[in-house]
Amino acid sequence: MAAWVRATAASGTGLLRRDGWQLAALDPLTSRRAAVLILFGDAPSGAGAGRGGADPSRSGPADALHGLDLLFVMRSAGLSNHPGQVAFPGGATDAGDVDEGAAALREAQEETGLDPSGVEILGLLPEVGLPISNFMVTPVLGWWARQSPVRVMDRGESEHVFRCSVDALLDAANRRTAVLHREGFVSRTPAFLTPHVVIWGFTAMLLDAVFEGLGWTLPWDESMEIPAPL
């Protein structure tokens, strides 16, 4: 699976070029730098796809992706930016980070306790802007080759660390459009329903764009709207 994701991402597909949602660009001279880790792995049960699993080149999405999951964190409700929202592990780059991949791994270790030596970096995706906090964010695609336990490391930063199956995220029954009304402005983003939380906003836009670029998206009804869960 890792080799297939790498090859697909490098083949010129439209990763982060989703036409239906606006992924913003910021001025690189004034914005801050950040990186997030989009970490795919075999679900803890070991069932389904992954290394030694189904061959994605010869299967449909439902078969090829069965058994894969992604790692998420829920940000603390006390944070000034994006409180209580679901995010990929990550954060601002430091002067000591070799590159964005190193930054994403460092932040993921600090937030979830994962062992970065078990993560294979598959590639860096095009950076996108996060205007509300003035960050230029580089999404880092990773494969969890040697998995390690994860948990909340700092309650001031994160309230929850969890994994969610790709099957569930792609299921049309779990797809919605989140609508935010604020000071006369209306914004819409993709949303993904999970058993305990709703993934929406910037993280959902990244997730939707990556799925679309990889050719994994299944048809869903974008007219099904929910209020943004603030």
N, C-alpha and C positions, 0 to 999 in steps of 0.2 A: 504493500500500500504506500509506503513512504516513497519508493521509487516512482510509482505512478503519479502521486501528487506532485512530486518534483518535476517530472516530465511535463505534466499538464500545465503547471504554472510557468514553465519556461518556454512553452510552445507558442506564446504570443496570444493566448486567450485574453479576454477582456477583464482580467481581475481588477476590481475597483473601478470599473468603467460602467457601472449599472446606470442605464439611461433613466430609469424611473425615479431615482433618488439623487439628491444633490450632496455630493461629498465635497466639502468646501476646500478652497485653496487660500492660504494666507501668505503674507509677505515674509519670505524666509529671512529677511534682514532684521525684522523686529520680533518675530515669534520665537518661542522657546521650542526645544527639541524633546521629543518623547518617543517611546517605543512600547508596543504591546505584543504579547506572545499569543498567537493563535495556535494552540497546542492540540494536535490530533493524537489520539492514542487508541489502543484496543480497550474496550470496556473491561472492568475488573473481572467479569465472568470469563473473559477470553473467547466468548462466542463470536461467530461471524467473521467479518473480514479483518484484514490486518496481514501481517507477514504470515504466510502460510494459509491465508483465508482465500475467499473467492477472488478470481481474477477480474478486476474491474474493467479490463479492456474487452471482456467478452460477456459482460453482464449488464443488466439495467441498473439504475441507481439504487433501487430498493434492495437488490441482491448484493451489489458490489460494496455498499456502504454499511451493511448490517454489521453491528458490533463495534463501530467506531464511536468515539465520543470526543467532547471538547471540554477544556477546563475553564471555569469562570470564577470570579469573585463578586460578592456583593459589597459595595462600598459602604462605609460607616455612615449612619444618618447624621453624624455630627460634622462631616466634612463640608467645607465651603463650596467646593465644586462637585456637581453631580452626586449629591448625598443620596444614599440608599439605592443607587442604580447598579445594575449588573454590568460588569466590565470584564474584559480580558485582563489577565495579570499584566502589569506594566506600570510605567511612570516616566518621569523626567530622566534624561540622560545625565550622567555625571562626567566630570573631566577625566576620570580614570577609566571610563568605558572605552574599550578598543573600537567598538562600532555599535550600531543599533541592536544587533543580535546579542551582544554581550550585555547591553543595557536591559533588554527585555528579560534575559535569563537572570540577571542580578535582581531585578525588581520582582520577578516571579518567585525567586527563592526567598526574598524578604517577606513577601505577602503570603505565600502558601507553604513554604518549607520544602518544596521539591528539590531534588538533587539535580543541579544543572548538567552534571556530567552524563546523565541519562537521556538528555534531549539532543536530538539531531536537528540542526538548523537546516531547513530546506531552501530558504531564500527570503529575501526582503521584498515586500510588495511596495508599490508606489506610495509615497507619503501623502497624507491627507490632512486637511486643516480641521481643528476643533476650535471654532471661533470663541466660544464662551469662556475658555481658559487660555486662548492665544497659544495653543500648542500645534506644532507640525508633528504629526504622529506617523511613525513608520511601523506598519504591521509586519511582524516577523512570523513566518510560517514555520512551524516546528512539528517534529514527530517524536513521540514519547517512547523511545526505543527500550529504555530500562526504567520502568516506573518505580516511583517511590511514594511513601505516604504524604498526604497533603492535609493541611488544617489552617485555621485562622492563626496567624502569628502575632498580630497586633490589632486589638479590638478598636483602637483609635482609627485604624485605616480600613479594616474590613470586618463585616459582620458574619460572613458566610463564605465558605469555599466549597464548590461543588462541581460535579461533572454531569454533562447532559449528552444523551445519545444523539448522533447525527440523524438517525431515523426519526426521532421525535421532533427535532428541529425542522426537518424537511416535510413532515406530515402536514398536509393542507389543513387539517382540522386544528392545528396549533398555530396557524398563521393569521395575523391580524394587521391592520394599520392603526398605529397609535396617533391620536390627534391631541395637540397641545395648543390651548388658547391662552395667550399671555399678552396683556397690554395692547389689545387690538390686533395682534399678530397670530396667525394660525400656521402651525407647521405639522407635517405628517411624516412619520417614519415607519419603517417596517416594525413589526413586533412579533415575538415568539413566545407562546405560552408554555410554561413548564409547570410541573406539579406545585411548586412553591412560589415562584417569582415570574414576572414578565420581563423579558429582555426587549428593550426598546432603545430609541435614541441612537447615539453614535455607535455603540456596540452592535446594535441590530442592523444598522446601515452597513457596517463593515461585514458582518456575517452574511447579510443578504447579497452583497456585492461579490464576496468570495464564492458563495454557492453558485451564483449566477455565472461568474467567470469560469468556474470549473465545470460548468454544465451539469450541475447536480440538482438545480431547482426543479421542483414539481409544480404543476399548475395549482394556483391558489387564488382566492377571491380577494383582491385588494380593496374592494368596496366594504368589506366587513371591518368596521371601525370600532375602536374602544378609546376611552379617555386615557391620555398618558398618565401612568400610575405614579404621580408625584406624592 
